[in-house]
Amino acid sequence: MSITVRAAAKINLHLGVGRVREDGFHPLDTVYQAIGIHDDLTLTDAADLTLRTQVADHIDPAAVPEGSDNIVLRAARLLADHAGVGAAGAFEVRKDIPVAGGMAGGSADAAAALVAYDRLRDLRTPDEDLLALAARLGSDIPFSLVGGTARGVGRGEVVTPVEDLGSWWWVAVPSAEGLSTPVVYRHFDELRPDAPEVPASAEPLLAALASGEPVRLARALHNDLQEPAIDLRPELGDLIARGEAEGALRGMVSGSGPTVVFLCESADGAHETALGLAGAGHEVVLTATGPVAGAHVLA
């Protein structure tokens, strides 16, 4: 018996970051969107708990954590412990989401692992329990379960779906070299010692989403981690400028980076922007629409 689950990359349309708390976390007010770049995870019955990973050409296999530290195996063990069953099964992940790219590729894999293990073992775990387990694994993982477009508060793990009737066109340019999320947050603290305790509100972004107008959404995009990411990797700023010169409505760093995403007005606009960026020497340029579903069973 086997089951395959698909989980999508995420981008942050709004990422407001507050001053670091005593527990070391930053309060967030963010709006996530799942877009059509996916990882597919297959779980097959087996006596032992194992993992094999296949990656797309634009991903460095060495960047994928191996062994017991891989979040897929951690997710399976956590759910098995919760259900009081043994952790066993052969996982195979086919990755297309950039690693350490600010698009929650690891979170997508963890969400897929939770869904696959629950369904294959017929555990029938309540949704609220899956979301609570996901939050224990990482702040982005609850959203990777939910998908679509959603607002996240707290550390980003308290997720509420929002109505999004738009169909948005994105171009994503990953980097060959990842960027550590903790490093970006530490640099944010260095650059913004006066950051407010309450993060910038996502309300303007939500209003732009409700309008269905790409130009209005482009103007509302916001990421407090973009400044520290560009300060660490100045070429990201150059990439944003180039993509906008190629016709994108707006470019921004995705999450903590280094992937840069561009909002375009239409499918044709995304195609033209992607061609321009490829012609400028960027070897990997991905196009995707959003929003798309969260972790869900394919077969």
Secondary structure, DSSP 8 states (H G I E B T S, - for coil): -EEEEEEEEEEEEEEEE----TTS---EEEEEEEEEEEEEEEEE--SSEEEEEEE-TTS-GGGS--GGGSHHHHHHHHHHHHHT----EEEEEEE-S-TTSSS-HHHHHHHHHHHHHHHHTT----HHHHHHHHHHH-TTHHHHHHBSEEEEEETTTEEEE------EEEEEE--SS---HHHHHHHHHHH-TT--SS---SHHHHHHHHHT-HHHHHHH-EETTHHHHHHH-THHHHHHHHHHHTT-SEEEE-TTSS-EEEEESSHHHHHHHHHHHHHTT-S--EEEEE--B-SEE--
